[in-house]
Amino acid sequence: MRYLLQVDFPHSGPFGEELTNAMNDLAKDIATESGLISKLWTENEATKEAGGIYQFTNMDDAQRYLKKHTERLTSFGYKNIRGKIFTINEALSALSVPQK
Amino acid sequence: MRYLLQVDFPHSGPFGEELTNAMNDLAKDIATESGLISKLWTENEATKEAGGIYQFTNMDDAQRYLKKHTERLTSFGYKNIRGKIFTINEALSALSVPQK
């Protein structure tokens, strides 16, 4: 079973290439997290928000990482950090794959 | 550029295989949405929430689908539907892929 962690928070910038440059080392470090399958880095300059969509192999790592990452974001000065963990319904997700 | 749509809402059930059976036809219909790359169906029986993580090829289809899906969920009786659209930072997401 895959576990999905959804995180988002208000973010005033940087965005795009500037965000890439600022978060380059953190992105590489996150790749080493136990249980991580993938992270999609998300951002919206219009609504001034950013976040991440993670997949983990197990709930314990998803919960451990959410605590660690929330503490890190708080230390960076972020507030109103929303984190939610779900399981992925694999059968329904497979049915929603577009046919090419 | 890929666009990520994140939707979640309070959901009292069904979950798991019962949800799969109830939403089978809708999942197939969603596969035909213009611009859709993928949908991950998300659910959490403990927190009584469900949702979806979508990728779209373009912003217009992401916005169009969010409006359509929010109206559909509302017609099903769901309330407090949260929908957020982001762009995916591809460079950072590539750096966060675990090395096997």
N, CA and C atoms of all chains as a GROMACS GRO file, in nm:
protein
  600
    1MET      N    1   0.084  -0.119   0.000
    1MET     CA    2   0.000   0.000   0.000
    1MET      C    3   0.088   0.125   0.000
    2ARG      N    4   0.047   0.224  -0.078
    2ARG     CA    5   0.121   0.350  -0.078
    2ARG      C    6   0.046   0.454   0.007
    3TYR      N    7   0.124   0.538   0.073
    3TYR     CA    8   0.070   0.643   0.159
    3TYR      C    9   0.104   0.778   0.097
    4LEU      N   10   0.005   0.865   0.093
    4LEU     CA   11   0.024   0.996   0.032
    4LEU      C   12   0.022   1.105   0.139
    5LEU      N   13   0.126   1.186   0.140
    5LEU     CA   14   0.134   1.300   0.231
    5LEU      C   15   0.120   1.426   0.149
    6GLN      N   16   0.026   1.508   0.189
    6GLN     CA   17  -0.007   1.633   0.120
    6GLN      C   18   0.025   1.747   0.215
    7VAL      N   19   0.114   1.835   0.175
    7VAL     CA   20   0.154   1.949   0.259
    7VAL      C   21   0.138   2.077   0.179
    8ASP      N   22   0.079   2.181   0.240
    8ASP     CA   23   0.078   2.313   0.176
    8ASP      C   24   0.077   2.421   0.281
    9PHE      N   25   0.123   2.539   0.243
    9PHE     CA   26   0.138   2.650   0.338
    9PHE      C   27   0.150   2.781   0.260
   10PRO      N   28   0.113   2.893   0.324
   10PRO     CA   29   0.134   3.024   0.261
   10PRO      C   30   0.283   3.048   0.237
   11HIS      N   31   0.316   3.104   0.121
   11HIS     CA   32   0.457   3.120   0.080
   11HIS      C   33   0.466   3.244  -0.007
   12SER      N   34   0.545   3.341   0.035
   12SER     CA   35   0.550   3.469  -0.036
   12SER      C   36   0.657   3.471  -0.145
   13GLY      N   37   0.732   3.365  -0.160
   13GLY     CA   38   0.836   3.355  -0.261
   13GLY      C   39   0.966   3.310  -0.197
   14PRO      N   40   1.066   3.274  -0.273
   14PRO     CA   41   1.073   3.280  -0.420
   14PRO      C   42   0.994   3.169  -0.487
   15PHE      N   43   0.977   3.184  -0.620
   15PHE     CA   44   0.907   3.085  -0.702
   15PHE      C   45   0.995   3.045  -0.820
   16GLY      N   46   0.957   2.936  -0.883
   16GLY     CA   47   1.022   2.895  -1.008
   16GLY      C   48   1.171   2.870  -0.992
   17GLU      N   49   1.249   2.925  -1.084
   17GLU     CA   50   1.393   2.898  -1.086
   17GLU      C   51   1.461   2.948  -0.958
   18GLU      N   52   1.412   3.058  -0.905
   18GLU     CA   53   1.471   3.109  -0.780
   18GLU      C   54   1.446   3.013  -0.664
   19LEU      N   55   1.325   2.952  -0.662
   19LEU     CA   56   1.295   2.852  -0.559
   19LEU      C   57   1.385   2.730  -0.578
   20THR      N   58   1.402   2.691  -0.702
   20THR     CA   59   1.489   2.576  -0.732
   20THR      C   60   1.629   2.601  -0.677
   21ASN      N   61   1.682   2.720  -0.702
   21ASN     CA   62   1.818   2.751  -0.655
   21ASN      C   63   1.825   2.752  -0.503
   22ALA      N   64   1.721   2.805  -0.439
   22ALA     CA   65   1.721   2.818  -0.292
   22ALA      C   66   1.705   2.682  -0.224
   23MET      N   67   1.633   2.588  -0.288
   23MET     CA   68   1.597   2.462  -0.222
   23MET      C   69   1.670   2.341  -0.279
   24ASN      N   70   1.767   2.365  -0.365
   24ASN     CA   71   1.843   2.259  -0.431
   24ASN      C   72   1.897   2.155  -0.332
   25ASP      N   73   1.967   2.201  -0.229
   25ASP     CA   74   2.029   2.108  -0.134
   25ASP      C   75   1.923   2.034  -0.052
   26LEU      N   76   1.817   2.105  -0.013
   26LEU     CA   77   1.710   2.040   0.064
   26LEU      C   78   1.642   1.932  -0.021
   27ALA      N   79   1.622   1.960  -0.149
   27ALA     CA   80   1.557   1.861  -0.237
   27ALA      C   81   1.640   1.733  -0.244
   28LYS      N   82   1.773   1.747  -0.250
   28LYS     CA   83   1.861   1.629  -0.253
   28LYS      C   84   1.856   1.555  -0.121
   29ASP      N   85   1.850   1.630  -0.012
   29ASP     CA   86   1.844   1.567   0.121
   29ASP      C   87   1.714   1.490   0.139
   30ILE      N   88   1.605   1.546   0.092
   30ILE     CA   89   1.474   1.479   0.106
   30ILE      C   90   1.474   1.345   0.031
   31ALA      N   91   1.550   1.337  -0.078
   31ALA     CA   92   1.560   1.211  -0.155
   31ALA      C   93   1.611   1.096  -0.070
   32THR      N   94   1.680   1.126   0.040
   32THR     CA   95   1.739   1.021   0.125
   32THR      C   96   1.646   0.978   0.238
   33GLU      N   97   1.526   1.036   0.247
   33GLU     CA   98   1.434   1.003   0.356
   33GLU      C   99   1.389   0.857   0.349
   34SER      N  100   1.390   0.791   0.463
   34SER     CA  101   1.347   0.651   0.470
   34SER      C  102   1.202   0.638   0.425
   35GLY      N  103   1.178   0.542   0.339
   35GLY     CA  104   1.041   0.512   0.297
   35GLY      C  105   0.988   0.598   0.185
   36LEU      N  106   1.066   0.700   0.144
   36LEU     CA  107   1.014   0.791   0.040
   36LEU      C  108   1.013   0.724  -0.097
   37ILE      N  109   0.903   0.739  -0.168
   37ILE     CA  110   0.893   0.694  -0.308
   37ILE      C  111   0.914   0.813  -0.401
   38SER      N  112   0.851   0.926  -0.371
   38SER     CA  113   0.863   1.043  -0.457
   38SER      C  114   0.812   1.167  -0.383
   39LYS      N  115   0.862   1.283  -0.428
   39LYS     CA  116   0.805   1.411  -0.384
   39LYS      C  117   0.785   1.499  -0.506
   40LEU      N  118   0.664   1.551  -0.521
   40LEU     CA  119   0.639   1.656  -0.619
   40LEU      C  120   0.638   1.789  -0.545
   41TRP      N  121   0.726   1.880  -0.586
   41TRP     CA  122   0.731   2.013  -0.526
   41TRP      C  123   0.626   2.100  -0.593
   42THR      N  124   0.538   2.161  -0.513
   42THR     CA  125   0.426   2.238  -0.569
   42THR      C  126   0.438   2.385  -0.528
   43GLU      N  127   0.394   2.474  -0.616
   43GLU     CA  128   0.402   2.617  -0.591
   43GLU      C  129   0.296   2.689  -0.672
   44ASN      N  130   0.249   2.802  -0.618
   44ASN     CA  131   0.151   2.884  -0.689
   44ASN      C  132   0.179   3.031  -0.657
   45GLU      N  133   0.235   3.099  -0.753
   45GLU     CA  134   0.274   3.239  -0.731
   45GLU      C  135   0.151   3.328  -0.718
   46ALA      N  136   0.041   3.292  -0.784
   46ALA     CA  137  -0.080   3.375  -0.782
   46ALA      C  138  -0.147   3.371  -0.645
   47THR      N  139  -0.156   3.250  -0.586
   47THR     CA  140  -0.222   3.239  -0.456
   47THR      C  141  -0.122   3.249  -0.341
   48LYS      N  142   0.006   3.261  -0.375
   48LYS     CA  143   0.113   3.270  -0.275
   48LYS      C  144   0.110   3.150  -0.179
   49GLU      N  145   0.121   3.033  -0.242
   49GLU     CA  146   0.126   2.909  -0.164
   49GLU      C  147   0.231   2.816  -0.223
   50ALA      N  148   0.278   2.725  -0.140
   50ALA     CA  149   0.369   2.621  -0.187
   50ALA      C  150   0.344   2.497  -0.102
   51GLY      N  151   0.406   2.386  -0.143
   51GLY     CA  152   0.388   2.263  -0.068
   51GLY      C  153   0.455   2.146  -0.136
   52GLY      N  154   0.404   2.028  -0.101
   52GLY     CA  155   0.461   1.908  -0.161
   52GLY      C  156   0.361   1.794  -0.154
   53ILE      N  157   0.370   1.707  -0.253
   53ILE     CA  158   0.289   1.584  -0.257
   53ILE      C  159   0.388   1.468  -0.255
   54TYR      N  160   0.384   1.391  -0.145
   54TYR     CA  161   0.479   1.283  -0.124
   54TYR      C  162   0.410   1.149  -0.130
   55GLN      N  163   0.483   1.048  -0.177
   55GLN     CA  164   0.439   0.911  -0.160
   55GLN      C  165   0.541   0.838  -0.074
   56PHE      N  166   0.491   0.761   0.022
   56PHE     CA  167   0.574   0.680   0.110
   56PHE      C  168   0.530   0.534   0.104
   57THR      N  169   0.622   0.446   0.138
   57THR     CA  170   0.592   0.302   0.138
   57THR      C  171   0.516   0.260   0.262
   58ASN      N  172   0.519   0.344   0.369
   58ASN     CA  173   0.457   0.303   0.495
   58ASN      C  174   0.414   0.425   0.575
   59MET      N  175   0.314   0.404   0.662
   59MET     CA  176   0.255   0.513   0.740
   59MET      C  177   0.352   0.571   0.841
   60ASP      N  178   0.434   0.486   0.906
   60ASP     CA  179   0.527   0.536   1.008
   60ASP      C  180   0.621   0.641   0.950
   61ASP      N  181   0.678   0.613   0.833
   61ASP     CA  182   0.769   0.711   0.773
   61ASP      C  183   0.696   0.837   0.730
   62ALA      N  184   0.573   0.822   0.682
   62ALA     CA  185   0.496   0.940   0.642
   62ALA      C  186   0.472   1.030   0.764
   63GLN      N  187   0.435   0.968   0.877
   63GLN     CA  188   0.409   1.046   0.999
   63GLN      C  189   0.537   1.108   1.054
   64ARG      N  190   0.645   1.029   1.056
   64ARG     CA  191   0.774   1.079   1.104
   64ARG      C  192   0.820   1.197   1.020
   65TYR      N  193   0.810   1.184   0.888
   65TYR     CA  194   0.856   1.291   0.799
   65TYR      C  195   0.768   1.416   0.814
   66LEU      N  196   0.636   1.398   0.826
   66LEU     CA  197   0.548   1.515   0.841
   66LEU      C  198   0.587   1.595   0.966
   67LYS      N  199   0.616   1.526   1.076
   67LYS     CA  200   0.658   1.595   1.199
   67LYS      C  201   0.790   1.668   1.176
   68LYS      N  202   0.887   1.599   1.116
   68LYS     CA  203   1.019   1.659   1.091
   68LYS      C  204   1.008   1.780   0.998
   69HIS      N  205   0.931   1.765   0.892
   69HIS     CA  206   0.922   1.871   0.791
   69HIS      C  207   0.845   1.991   0.845
   70THR      N  208   0.740   1.964   0.925
   70THR     CA  209   0.664   2.074   0.984
   70THR      C  210   0.754   2.154   1.079
   71GLU      N  211   0.835   2.085   1.156
   71GLU     CA  212   0.929   2.155   1.245
   71GLU      C  213   1.030   2.237   1.164
   72ARG      N  214   1.077   2.180   1.054
   72ARG     CA  215   1.174   2.252   0.969
   72ARG      C  216   1.111   2.376   0.908
   73LEU      N  217   0.990   2.360   0.853
   73LEU     CA  218   0.922   2.475   0.793
   73LEU      C  219   0.896   2.583   0.897
   74THR      N  220   0.856   2.541   1.017
   74THR     CA  221   0.833   2.637   1.126
   74THR      C  222   0.962   2.712   1.159
   75SER      N  223   1.074   2.641   1.158
   75SER     CA  224   1.203   2.705   1.186
   75SER      C  225   1.241   2.804   1.076
   76PHE      N  226   1.189   2.781   0.954
   76PHE     CA  227   1.212   2.875   0.842
   76PHE      C  228   1.120   2.998   0.853
   77GLY      N  229   1.023   2.994   0.945
   77GLY     CA  230   0.932   3.105   0.963
   77GLY      C  231   0.794   3.084   0.904
   78TYR      N  232   0.769   2.966   0.846
   78TYR     CA  233   0.637   2.939   0.788
   78TYR      C  234   0.533   2.915   0.897
   79LYS      N  235   0.409   2.957   0.867
   79LYS     CA  236   0.296   2.937   0.959
   79LYS      C  237   0.181   2.872   0.882
   80ASN      N  238   0.081   2.826   0.958
   80ASN     CA  239  -0.040   2.766   0.897
   80ASN      C  240  -0.004   2.653   0.800
   81ILE      N  241   0.086   2.566   0.845
   81ILE     CA  242   0.128   2.452   0.763
   81ILE      C  243   0.023   2.342   0.775
   82ARG      N  244  -0.033   2.302   0.659
   82ARG     CA  245  -0.137   2.199   0.658
   82ARG      C  246  -0.077   2.068   0.606
   83GLY      N  247  -0.084   1.965   0.686
   83GLY     CA  248  -0.033   1.835   0.645
   83GLY      C  249  -0.138   1.727   0.665
   84LYS      N  250  -0.163   1.649   0.560
   84LYS     CA  251  -0.264   1.542   0.567
   84LYS      C  252  -0.205   1.415   0.507
   85ILE      N  253  -0.232   1.303   0.572
   85ILE     CA  254  -0.184   1.174   0.522
   85ILE      C  255  -0.305   1.090   0.481
   86PHE      N  256  -0.293   1.027   0.365
   86PHE     CA  257  -0.399   0.941   0.312
   86PHE      C  258  -0.339   0.808   0.266
   87THR      N  259  -0.421   0.706   0.253
   87THR     CA  260  -0.380   0.592   0.174
   87THR      C  261  -0.427   0.617   0.030
   88ILE      N  262  -0.357   0.552  -0.063
   88ILE     CA  263  -0.396   0.562  -0.204
   88ILE      C  264  -0.485   0.443  -0.238
   89ASN      N  265  -0.603   0.471  -0.294
   89ASN     CA  266  -0.689   0.362  -0.343
   89ASN      C  267  -0.635   0.323  -0.480
   90GLU      N  268  -0.562   0.212  -0.483
   90GLU     CA  269  -0.488   0.174  -0.605
   90GLU      C  270  -0.585   0.133  -0.716
   91ALA      N  271  -0.695   0.066  -0.680
   91ALA     CA  272  -0.788   0.017  -0.782
   91ALA      C  273  -0.854   0.135  -0.855
   92LEU      N  274  -0.903   0.234  -0.778
   92LEU     CA  275  -0.967   0.350  -0.841
   92LEU      C  276  -0.865   0.432  -0.919
   93SER      N  277  -0.744   0.445  -0.864
   93SER     CA  278  -0.640   0.524  -0.933
   93SER      C  279  -0.605   0.460  -1.067
   94ALA      N  280  -0.601   0.327  -1.071
   94ALA     CA  281  -0.570   0.258  -1.197
   94ALA      C  282  -0.682   0.280  -1.299
   95LEU      N  283  -0.807   0.286  -1.252
   95LEU     CA  284  -0.920   0.308  -1.343
   95LEU      C  285  -0.921   0.449  -1.401
   96SER      N  286  -0.858   0.544  -1.331
   96SER     CA  287  -0.859   0.684  -1.376
   96SER      C  288  -0.740   0.719  -1.464
   97VAL      N  289  -0.661   0.620  -1.505
   97VAL     CA  290  -0.550   0.647  -1.597
   97VAL      C  291  -0.605   0.666  -1.738
   98PRO      N  292  -0.579   0.782  -1.802
   98PRO     CA  293  -0.629   0.804  -1.938
   98PRO      C  294  -0.575   0.699  -2.035
   99GLN      N  295  -0.660   0.654  -2.127
   99GLN     CA  296  -0.618   0.564  -2.233
   99GLN      C  297  -0.557   0.647  -2.345
  100LYS      N  298  -0.436   0.609  -2.386
  100LYS     CA  299  -0.369   0.687  -2.493
  100LYS      C  300  -0.417   0.641  -2.630
  101MET      N  301   0.486   2.206  -1.885
  101MET     CA  302   0.464   2.225  -1.741
  101MET      C  303   0.344   2.143  -1.696
  102ARG      N  304   0.358   2.077  -1.580
  102ARG     CA  305   0.246   2.000  -1.525
  102ARG      C  306   0.179   2.081  -1.413
  103TYR      N  307   0.048   2.064  -1.405
  103TYR     CA  308  -0.033   2.134  -1.306
  103TYR      C  309  -0.091   2.030  -1.211
  104LEU      N  310  -0.082   2.057  -1.082
  104LEU     CA  311  -0.130   1.964  -0.981
  104LEU      C  312  -0.255   2.018  -0.913
  105LEU      N  313  -0.359   1.939  -0.912
  105LEU     CA  314  -0.483   1.975  -0.842
  105LEU      C  315  -0.496   1.883  -0.721
  106GLN      N  316  -0.512   1.945  -0.607
  106GLN     CA  317  -0.523   1.876  -0.479
  106GLN      C  318  -0.663   1.902  -0.425
  107VAL      N  319  -0.739   1.795  -0.404
  107VAL     CA  320  -0.876   1.808  -0.353
  107VAL      C  321  -0.890   1.720  -0.229
  108ASP      N  322  -0.953   1.772  -0.124
  108ASP     CA  323  -0.987   1.687  -0.009
  108ASP      C  324  -1.111   1.741   0.059
  109PHE      N  325  -1.180   1.652   0.129
  109PHE     CA  326  -1.307   1.688   0.192
  109PHE      C  327  -1.341   1.585   0.300
  110PRO      N  328  -1.422   1.624   0.398
  110PRO     CA  329  -1.469   1.528   0.498
  110PRO      C  330  -1.554   1.419   0.431
  111HIS      N  331  -1.532   1.297   0.474
  111HIS     CA  332  -1.596   1.181   0.409
  111HIS      C  333  -1.618   1.073   0.516
  112SER      N  334  -1.744   1.036   0.534
  112SER     CA  335  -1.775   0.943   0.644
  112SER      C  336  -1.771   0.797   0.598
  113GLY      N  337  -1.746   0.772   0.472
  113GLY     CA  338  -1.739   0.637   0.418
  113GLY      C  339  -1.824   0.628   0.294
  114PRO      N  340  -1.816   0.521   0.218
  114PRO     CA  341  -1.735   0.400   0.241
  114PRO      C  342  -1.586   0.422   0.215
  115PHE      N  343  -1.505   0.325   0.259
  115PHE     CA  344  -1.361   0.327   0.237
  115PHE      C  345  -1.317   0.196   0.172
  116GLY      N  346  -1.196   0.198   0.117
  116GLY     CA  347  -1.133   0.076   0.066
  116GLY      C  348  -1.213   0.011  -0.044
  117GLU      N  349  -1.232  -0.120  -0.032
  117GLU     CA  350  -1.296  -0.194  -0.140
  117GLU      C  351  -1.440  -0.148  -0.163
  118GLU      N  352  -1.508  -0.108  -0.055
  118GLU     CA  353  -1.646  -0.058  -0.072
  118GLU      C  354  -1.648   0.072  -0.151
  119LEU      N  355  -1.546   0.159  -0.126
  119LEU     CA  356  -1.536   0.283  -0.202
  119LEU      C  357  -1.507   0.251  -0.349
  120THR      N  358  -1.417   0.155  -0.370
  120THR     CA  359  -1.385   0.113  -0.507
  120THR      C  360  -1.511   0.070  -0.580
  121ASN      N  361  -1.593  -0.011  -0.516
  121ASN     CA  362  -1.715  -0.059  -0.581
  121ASN      C  363  -1.812   0.056  -0.609
  122ALA      N  364  -1.822   0.150  -0.516
  122ALA     CA  365  -1.916   0.261  -0.530
  122ALA      C  366  -1.873   0.360  -0.638
  123MET      N  367  -1.741   0.375  -0.658
  123MET     CA  368  -1.689   0.481  -0.744
  123MET      C  369  -1.628   0.429  -0.874
  124ASN      N  370  -1.645   0.302  -0.898
  124ASN     CA  371  -1.588   0.236  -1.016
  124ASN      C  372  -1.620   0.311  -1.147
  125ASP      N  373  -1.747   0.340  -1.169
  125ASP     CA  374  -1.787   0.405  -1.295
  125ASP      C  375  -1.735   0.548  -1.303
  126LEU      N  376  -1.739   0.619  -1.190
  126LEU     CA  377  -1.688   0.756  -1.188
  126LEU      C  378  -1.538   0.758  -1.219
  127ALA      N  379  -1.465   0.662  -1.163
  127ALA     CA  380  -1.320   0.657  -1.187
  127ALA      C  381  -1.290   0.640  -1.335
  128LYS      N  382  -1.369   0.555  -1.403
  128LYS     CA  383  -1.350   0.536  -1.547
  128LYS      C  384  -1.386   0.662  -1.625
  129ASP      N  385  -1.491   0.730  -1.581
  129ASP     CA  386  -1.532   0.854  -1.649
  129ASP      C  387  -1.426   0.962  -1.634
  130ILE      N  388  -1.367   0.972  -1.516
  130ILE     CA  389  -1.265   1.074  -1.491
  130ILE      C  390  -1.145   1.052  -1.584
  131ALA      N  391  -1.117   0.927  -1.618
  131ALA     CA  392  -1.005   0.897  -1.709
  131ALA      C  393  -1.021   0.965  -1.845
  132THR      N  394  -1.144   1.005  -1.880
  132THR     CA  395  -1.168   1.066  -2.011
  132THR      C  396  -1.159   1.219  -2.006
  133GLU      N  397  -1.131   1.278  -1.891
  133GLU     CA  398  -1.127   1.424  -1.880
  133GLU      C  399  -1.013   1.482  -1.965
  134SER      N  400  -1.046   1.588  -2.036
  134SER     CA  401  -0.948   1.655  -2.120
  134SER      C  402  -0.830   1.706  -2.035
  135GLY      N  403  -0.709   1.678  -2.082
  135GLY     CA  404  -0.589   1.731  -2.017
  135GLY      C  405  -0.541   1.650  -1.898
  136LEU      N  406  -0.618   1.547  -1.859
  136LEU     CA  407  -0.578   1.470  -1.741
  136LEU      C  408  -0.457   1.381  -1.770
  137ILE      N  409  -0.360   1.384  -1.679
  137ILE     CA  410  -0.245   1.293  -1.685
  137ILE      C  411  -0.268   1.175  -1.590
  138SER      N  412  -0.314   1.204  -1.470
  138SER     CA  413  -0.335   1.098  -1.370
  138SER      C  414  -0.420   1.150  -1.255
  139LYS      N  415  -0.487   1.057  -1.188
  139LYS     CA  416  -0.553   1.087  -1.060
  139LYS      C  417  -0.517   0.980  -0.960
  140LEU      N  418  -0.469   1.021  -0.845
  140LEU     CA  419  -0.455   0.930  -0.732
  140LEU      C  420  -0.573   0.952  -0.640
  141TRP      N  421  -0.649   0.847  -0.614
  141TRP     CA  422  -0.764   0.855  -0.523
  141TRP      C  423  -0.711   0.838  -0.381
  142THR      N  424  -0.745   0.933  -0.294
  142THR     CA  425  -0.693   0.931  -0.157
  142THR      C  426  -0.807   0.917  -0.056
  143GLU      N  427  -0.777   0.848   0.055
  143GLU     CA  428  -0.879   0.826   0.157
  143GLU      C  429  -0.811   0.802   0.291
  144ASN      N  430  -0.880   0.840   0.398
  144ASN     CA  431  -0.827   0.817   0.533
  144ASN      C  432  -0.945   0.788   0.626
  145GLU      N  433  -0.957   0.661   0.661
  145GLU     CA  434  -1.071   0.619   0.743
  145GLU      C  435  -1.059   0.674   0.885
  146ALA      N  436  -0.938   0.694   0.934
  146ALA     CA  437  -0.916   0.742   1.070
  146ALA      C  438  -0.959   0.888   1.085
  147THR      N  439  -0.921   0.971   0.987
  147THR     CA  440  -0.955   1.114   0.996
  147THR      C  441  -1.088   1.145   0.927
  148LYS      N  442  -1.147   1.041   0.864
  148LYS     CA  443  -1.274   1.058   0.791
  148LYS      C  444  -1.262   1.166   0.684
  149GLU      N  445  -1.166   1.144   0.594
  149GLU     CA  446  -1.144   1.235   0.482
  149GLU      C  447  -1.117   1.154   0.356
  150ALA      N  448  -1.141   1.216   0.244
  150ALA     CA  449  -1.106   1.157   0.115
  150ALA      C  450  -1.072   1.270   0.019
  151GLY      N  451  -1.023   1.233  -0.099
  151GLY     CA  452  -0.987   1.336  -0.196
  151GLY      C  453  -0.919   1.278  -0.317
  152GLY      N  454  -0.843   1.364  -0.384
  152GLY     CA  455  -0.772   1.320  -0.502
  152GLY      C  456  -0.655   1.411  -0.531
  153ILE      N  457  -0.551   1.354  -0.589
  153ILE     CA  458  -0.435   1.429  -0.635
  153ILE      C  459  -0.426   1.408  -0.786
  154TYR      N  460  -0.448   1.515  -0.861
  154TYR     CA  461  -0.454   1.507  -1.006
  154TYR      C  462  -0.335   1.578  -1.069
  155GLN      N  463  -0.291   1.528  -1.184
  155GLN     CA  464  -0.199   1.604  -1.268
  155GLN      C  465  -0.269   1.633  -1.400
  156PHE      N  466  -0.254   1.759  -1.444
  156PHE     CA  467  -0.309   1.803  -1.572
  156PHE      C  468  -0.198   1.862  -1.658
  157THR      N  469  -0.221   1.860  -1.789
  157THR     CA  470  -0.123   1.916  -1.882
  157THR      C  471  -0.132   2.068  -1.889
  158ASN      N  472  -0.244   2.125  -1.844
  158ASN     CA  473  -0.262   2.270  -1.859
  158ASN      C  474  -0.355   2.323  -1.750
  159MET      N  475  -0.340   2.454  -1.722
  159MET     CA  476  -0.414   2.519  -1.614
  159MET      C  477  -0.563   2.527  -1.643
  160ASP      N  478  -0.600   2.555  -1.769
  160ASP     CA  479  -0.741   2.570  -1.803
  160ASP      C  480  -0.820   2.443  -1.768
  161ASP      N  481  -0.766   2.327  -1.805
  161ASP     CA  482  -0.837   2.203  -1.775
  161ASP      C  483  -0.839   2.175  -1.625
  162ALA      N  484  -0.734   2.210  -1.554
  162ALA     CA  485  -0.732   2.191  -1.408
  162ALA      C  486  -0.843   2.275  -1.343
  163GLN      N  487  -0.856   2.400  -1.388
  163GLN     CA  488  -0.958   2.489  -1.331
  163GLN      C  489  -1.099   2.443  -1.369
  164ARG      N  490  -1.115   2.405  -1.495
  164ARG     CA  491  -1.245   2.357  -1.543
  164ARG      C  492  -1.288   2.233  -1.466
  165TYR      N  493  -1.196   2.139  -1.447
  165TYR     CA  494  -1.228   2.016  -1.377
  165TYR      C  495  -1.258   2.042  -1.229
  166LEU      N  496  -1.182   2.132  -1.167
  166LEU     CA  497  -1.206   2.161  -1.025
  166LEU      C  498  -1.347   2.214  -1.005
  167LYS      N  499  -1.391   2.303  -1.095
  167LYS     CA  500  -1.527   2.357  -1.086
  167LYS      C  501  -1.630   2.244  -1.104
  168LYS      N  502  -1.611   2.163  -1.206
  168LYS     CA  503  -1.702   2.053  -1.235
  168LYS      C  504  -1.708   1.954  -1.119
  169HIS      N  505  -1.592   1.917  -1.068
  169HIS     CA  506  -1.586   1.813  -0.963
  169HIS      C  507  -1.642   1.866  -0.831
  170THR      N  508  -1.618   1.996  -0.803
  170THR     CA  509  -1.671   2.055  -0.680
  170THR      C  510  -1.824   2.056  -0.686
  171GLU      N  511  -1.878   2.089  -0.802
  171GLU     CA  512  -2.025   2.088  -0.818
  171GLU      C  513  -2.079   1.945  -0.802
  172ARG      N  514  -2.006   1.848  -0.857
  172ARG     CA  515  -2.050   1.707  -0.846
  172ARG      C  516  -2.047   1.662  -0.701
  173LEU      N  517  -1.937   1.691  -0.631
  173LEU     CA  518  -1.926   1.651  -0.491
  173LEU      C  519  -2.035   1.717  -0.407
  174THR      N  520  -2.062   1.845  -0.437
  174THR     CA  521  -2.166   1.917  -0.365
  174THR      C  522  -2.302   1.850  -0.388
  175SER      N  523  -2.326   1.807  -0.512
  175SER     CA  524  -2.452   1.739  -0.544
  175SER      C  525  -2.463   1.605  -0.473
  176PHE      N  526  -2.346   1.544  -0.440
  176PHE     CA  527  -2.344   1.418  -0.363
  176PHE      C  528  -2.369   1.444  -0.213
  177GLY      N  529  -2.367   1.573  -0.174
  177GLY     CA  530  -2.389   1.607  -0.034
  177GLY      C  531  -2.263   1.644   0.043
  178TYR      N  532  -2.149   1.645  -0.025
  178TYR     CA  533  -2.023   1.682   0.044
  178TYR      C  534  -2.017   1.831   0.070
  179LYS      N  535  -1.953   1.867   0.183
  179LYS     CA  536  -1.934   2.006   0.220
  179LYS      C  537  -1.786   2.029   0.251
  180ASN      N  538  -1.748   2.157   0.262
  180ASN     CA  539  -1.610   2.192   0.298
  180ASN      C  540  -1.509   2.127   0.205
  181ILE      N  541  -1.535   2.137   0.076
  181ILE     CA  542  -1.446   2.080  -0.026
  181ILE      C  543  -1.332   2.179  -0.050
  182ARG      N  544  -1.211   2.132  -0.029
  182ARG     CA  545  -1.092   2.216  -0.046
  182ARG      C  546  -1.022   2.177  -0.176
  183GLY      N  547  -1.007   2.272  -0.266
  183GLY     CA  548  -0.938   2.246  -0.393
  183GLY      C  549  -0.830   2.349  -0.415
  184LYS      N  550  -0.708   2.303  -0.445
  184LYS     CA  551  -0.597   2.394  -0.469
  184LYS      C  552  -0.522   2.349  -0.593
  185ILE      N  553  -0.483   2.446  -0.675
  185ILE     CA  554  -0.407   2.416  -0.797
  185ILE      C  555  -0.266   2.474  -0.782
  186PHE      N  556  -0.168   2.394  -0.819
  186PHE     CA  557  -0.028   2.436  -0.814
  186PHE      C  558   0.040   2.402  -0.947
  187THR      N  559   0.151   2.467  -0.975
  187THR     CA  560   0.242   2.414  -1.075
  187THR      C  561   0.340   2.321  -1.004
  188ILE      N  562   0.393   2.226  -1.082
  188ILE     CA  563   0.494   2.134  -1.028
  188ILE      C  564   0.632   2.190  -1.062
  189ASN      N  565   0.716   2.206  -0.959
  189ASN     CA  566   0.855   2.245  -0.984
  189ASN      C  567   0.931   2.119  -1.025
  190GLU      N  568   0.953   2.105  -1.156
  190GLU     CA  569   1.008   1.979  -1.210
  190GLU      C  570   1.153   1.958  -1.165
  191ALA      N  571   1.230   2.066  -1.158
  191ALA     CA  572   1.372   2.052  -1.123
  191ALA      C  573   1.386   2.000  -0.980
  192LEU      N  574   1.314   2.061  -0.886
  192LEU     CA  575   1.322   2.016  -0.747
  192LEU      C  576   1.263   1.875  -0.732
  193SER      N  577   1.154   1.847  -0.803
  193SER     CA  578   1.093   1.714  -0.792
  193SER      C  579   1.189   1.606  -0.842
  194ALA      N  580   1.266   1.637  -0.946
  194ALA     CA  581   1.364   1.540  -0.999
  194ALA      C  582   1.476   1.517  -0.897
  195LEU      N  583   1.514   1.622  -0.825
  195LEU     CA  584   1.621   1.609  -0.724
  195LEU      C  585   1.576   1.526  -0.604
  196SER      N  586   1.446   1.520  -0.579
  196SER     CA  587   1.394   1.448  -0.463
  196SER      C  588   1.360   1.302  -0.493
  197VAL      N  589   1.396   1.253  -0.611
  197VAL     CA  590   1.374   1.111  -0.641
  197VAL      C  591   1.481   1.027  -0.570
  198PRO      N  592   1.438   0.930  -0.486
  198PRO     CA  593   1.537   0.846  -0.417
  198PRO      C  594   1.624   0.768  -0.516
  199GLN      N  595   1.752   0.759  -0.485
  199GLN     CA  596   1.844   0.676  -0.565
  199GLN      C  597   1.829   0.532  -0.520
  200LYS      N  598   1.807   0.442  -0.615
  200LYS     CA  599   1.791   0.300  -0.579
  200LYS      C  600   1.928   0.233  -0.568
   0.00000   0.00000   0.00000
